């Protein structure tokens, strides 16, 4: 309110609206700049860095290998095809990489990643020795919460993602004939990840990607099957709410109202349903202010309870 | 430019900035309202509708069942536990549902969805009969592009998602010791789904959800391992660019520059890397204008080539 008055002597007296516009834009620009310009890159920091690089035989993986080689990093390269990898390794050596190893591996095999990581640790050496052997009992942070991450992710993907894909592909012929609707119930953890939910968030995100893309497919082929993606918060009657008590301070919303919002969205063939409504704003703004968001998540979470859950 | 001049007679002569502010906010509000208020829900439209409802034994699924029952829809309910389902079915009947069937099924088993869809079609009847039997040869739209969707999704998830989770959980102890970095290379199809990429988008979205959540986990536990999520466009040297030629009119970006952006982001422990830069704006604005976005995707795509790919 006071700003246009301060500026008016310098601005055209007949058009102080412009001064405010310029000030606002400059302010927004500066804010944007300070938020998103965060580069203190020091190439020397990568000299001797130990880098495991997947997909290194072509595309951006190959380019990454050459950059790291020039910067003097120690490299383990992996990709599907050995012949291509050998070529990249040769080029890296020419560019001055002090140490380059490679291992051909097909990530379509679930047992391969372990072999690759072990190879990298063997070749590049482990981390600087720990002061003492890892204690028995609960794993230290950084290990505990990814314990079983793979098993849990696989299970979550089947239950919360692949089963939806299966149901959809089986029901789609009938839905195409009847110009039907698919209503997919997701949660806020679909578009906005929080702590201690990585396998669940992965599955819910996957839903979003799959059905977002399928919606475009149906659209460009003029198939009249609606897809409604529903982003719901905790419901007070949901059994999961029990599990969250003590973990999150987020408030639960009434279940019947959430369900009615879903039904309205499905019946009107809306692309998205958000309940409570503020989630829509949250989703539209996700990513805009990453630092405050991280801070808020810290405030809302009972860390020790969440880690134990 | 002309707007403040038009308004000035009605506005306070000393403070035309306010008039513009009010006008702008009103205009934005109206735009927002017209875009996001899109409700022409007619409850009668759901009378006799055939609804297959998963997760129907509790939570929002249970509430959905009760709403549909009141509205006179025909229901097939499914969930894991038969006893819970029977209770919900009983309640639905009391609420006046004309037809309610149920099938207990555990979606953790990959063979279950087919049984559920078949049951629903058997009970609720198929779609209105087609004028003629489905022609041999290529499947009609609505079936062709979800052909193999499950197999392709499973494969994509292993290669582009689960292998990353495996590598991460295996490498995390060493990375924790060395205060290391995880650099995850995704693509624009990670945050923004397009047509004919549903299995790939699902896997890339899953990456975003998993590592977004893991970042928060590491953060709240004060584990100093950085996670950098990279959103890259098509690269001119990428082998995948070949596959996209003729399908998309999107322009490829230079590979070495994209790789350097990734390395800078990883070295400076930035949470996100966007290359080309405009992708950042696109990601910040995703979801804001769904209708124009759908239109643009239609313009950029050679539909018949994409469907055949």
Interface residues (C-beta under 8 A of the other chain):
Chain A: X4 X15 X16 X17 X20 X36 X38 X39 X40 X41 X42 X43 X45 X46 X50 X52 X54 X55 X58 X59 X60 X61 X62 X63 X64 X66 X67 X68 X71 X107 X108 X110 X112 X113 X114 X116 X117 X118 X120 X121 X126 X127 X128 X130 X134 X140 X141 X142 X143 X145 X146 X147 X149 X150 X153 X154 X155 X157 X158 X159 X161 X162 X163 X165 X166 X167 X168 X169 X170 X171 X172 X173 X174 X175 X176 X177 X178 X180 X185 X189 X190 X193 X194 X195 X196 X197 X198 X199 X200 X201 X202 X203 X204 X205 X206 X207 X208 X209 X210 X211 X212 X213 X214 X215 X216 X217 X218 X219 X220 X221 X222 X223 X225 X232 X235 X237 X238 X239 X240 X255 X256 X258 X259 X260 X262 X263 X264 X267 X268 X270 X271 X272 X280 X283 X284 X287 X288 X290 X294 X297 X298 X301 X303 X306 X307
Chain B: X4 X15 X16 X17 X20 X36 X38 X39 X40 X41 X42 X43 X45 X46 X50 X52 X54 X55 X58 X59 X60 X61 X62 X63 X64 X66 X67 X68 X71 X107 X108 X110 X112 X113 X114 X116 X117 X118 X120 X121 X126 X127 X128 X130 X134 X140 X141 X142 X143 X145 X146 X147 X149 X150 X153 X154 X155 X157 X158 X159 X161 X162 X163 X165 X166 X167 X168 X169 X170 X171 X172 X173 X174 X175 X176 X177 X178 X180 X185 X189 X190 X193 X194 X195 X196 X197 X198 X199 X201 X202 X203 X204 X205 X206 X207 X208 X209 X210 X211 X212 X213 X214 X215 X216 X217 X218 X219 X220 X221 X222 X223 X225 X232 X235 X237 X238 X239 X240 X255 X256 X258 X259 X260 X262 X263 X264 X267 X268 X270 X271 X272 X280 X283 X284 X287 X288 X290 X294 X297 X298 X301 X303 X306 X307
